[in-house]
Amino acid sequence: MIDEKYVIEVGGANKTFHQLSGMPNAILVKEGISRGGTGIIPMWMIGLLETKR
């Protein structure tokens, strides 16, 4: 849970929204995919995020 609003589940290419069903603002981060979709983010995109130190 991020900011008491977003629920994030991380899984492989075959991971589904089954565990996230009924949760608003759910995001699925999947490994082994090249493109995302609605509520799905490829794992490689996480590496593009910049963190403040």
Contacts in CASP RR format, 6 or more apart in sequence:
PFRMAT RR
TARGET T0000
AUTHOR 0000-0000-0000
METHOD contacts of the structure
MODEL  1
MIDEKYVIEVGGANKTFHQLSGMPNAILVKEGISRGGTGIIPMWMIGLLE
TKR
1 7 0 8 1.000
1 8 0 8 1.000
2 8 0 8 1.000
5 25 0 8 1.000
6 25 0 8 1.000
6 26 0 8 1.000
6 27 0 8 1.000
7 20 0 8 1.000
7 23 0 8 1.000
7 25 0 8 1.000
7 26 0 8 1.000
7 27 0 8 1.000
8 26 0 8 1.000
8 27 0 8 1.000
8 28 0 8 1.000
8 29 0 8 1.000
9 15 0 8 1.000
9 19 0 8 1.000
9 20 0 8 1.000
9 26 0 8 1.000
9 27 0 8 1.000
9 28 0 8 1.000
9 29 0 8 1.000
10 29 0 8 1.000
10 30 0 8 1.000
10 31 0 8 1.000
10 43 0 8 1.000
11 28 0 8 1.000
11 29 0 8 1.000
11 30 0 8 1.000
11 31 0 8 1.000
12 30 0 8 1.000
12 31 0 8 1.000
12 32 0 8 1.000
13 30 0 8 1.000
13 31 0 8 1.000
13 32 0 8 1.000
13 33 0 8 1.000
15 28 0 8 1.000
15 30 0 8 1.000
17 26 0 8 1.000
17 28 0 8 1.000
20 26 0 8 1.000
20 28 0 8 1.000
26 39 0 8 1.000
27 39 0 8 1.000
27 40 0 8 1.000
27 41 0 8 1.000
28 39 0 8 1.000
28 40 0 8 1.000
28 41 0 8 1.000
29 40 0 8 1.000
29 41 0 8 1.000
29 42 0 8 1.000
29 43 0 8 1.000
29 46 0 8 1.000
30 36 0 8 1.000
30 40 0 8 1.000
30 41 0 8 1.000
30 42 0 8 1.000
30 43 0 8 1.000
31 43 0 8 1.000
32 42 0 8 1.000
32 43 0 8 1.000
33 40 0 8 1.000
33 42 0 8 1.000
33 43 0 8 1.000
34 42 0 8 1.000
35 42 0 8 1.000
36 42 0 8 1.000
END
